[in-house]
Amino acid sequence: MACAISSLRALSFLLTLSQSLSMNVIDSCWRPNPRWASDRQSFANCAIGFGRDAMGGRKDAIYVVTDPSDDPVDPKPGTLRYGATRRDPLWITFAEDMVIRLKKVLL
């Protein structure tokens, strides 16, 4: 009986280990980085497919959305529309979970 229990424990351990090691390509790129939340621009190095060699995004500025309001005519700093209408490329992130109700299509 002891042999069967230890075999089950070993099998369970190996199954858990194999599941944690079998990540998809993108997860295996960013998960090993313990600073991923504060170093999101490194995600650009995880790209696959047609755009994998694109240089855009690797060193761009970060814009943080802090305000869920929307004014299509005169967007104020901190809103998604303000960040999305900047001319320079940006990484757009959100300060917290929020619901944004756009008054017009975001172009």
N, C-alpha and C positions, 0 to 999 in steps of 0.2 A: 504494500500500500504506500509506503514512504517513497518508493521509487516512482510510482505513478504520479504522486503529488509533485515531486521535484521535477519530473518530466513536464507536467502541465505548467508549472511555474516557468521553466526554461522556455517552453513553447510560447507562453504568454509574453515573456520578456522579448523574445525574438520577433514576435508579431508586432509588438509596440515599437520596437527599434526599427523594423523595416518600414513601418508606416511613417515614422518621423523622418526617415532618410529618403523616402520616395516622394520628394516635392516636385512640383512642376518647375520648369526652367526659370521662370521669373521669381518664384518664391525662393528657390535655391540661390538666387543672386542677392536678394536683399535681406533675407532672414538672418544670415550669419552676422550682419552688422548690428551691434547692440545700439548704435546711435541712429538707426534708420529714421526715427520720428523727427530728429532735428537735422538730418542730412538727406532730405528728400531729393535733392538734385542728383544724388548718386543713382537714383532710379533710372535716369537717362541712360546709364551704362548697362541696364538690364534689358534694353529693347531687343526684340527679336523681329524677324520678318523683314519686309521691304524697307522700313525706316531705321533699321538697326545701326546703320552707319551715319545717320543724320547727326549733325553737331548741335543743332538747336536745343536749348533747354539746359545744357550742361552747366552753364555759368550765369544764367539769367537771374534777374532780381526776383525776390519773393514778395507777393502782394497778399495781405491777409484781409479777408472779408470779415468785418466786425459788425456790420449793420444789415439786417434783412430787408430794409425798406428799398423801394425802387422809385426813381424819378427818371423817366425816359428823356425828358427835356434838359434837365440840369442835374445829372447824377452827382452825388456828394461822395467825397473820399470815405472809404470803408465799405462801400456797397459793391456788390458783384458787378453791376453795370459800369461803375466807375473803373474798376480794374480791367474789365473786358474791353473797354473802349480806349485803353492806353495804346499808344503807337509802338512802344518798345515791347519786346517779348517778356512775359512774366510767368512765374509759377504762381497760380492762384490757389491759396489754401483758405481754410475757414477756421476762425478762432474757436468756434464751438458749433454744436449741432444747431441748425436753424432752418426754418421754413421760409423760403423766398418766393413771394408771389410777384412774378413779373407783370407789369402793366402793359408792356409791348414785347414783341419778339426781341431777343437779345442778338444783335448783329455785330 
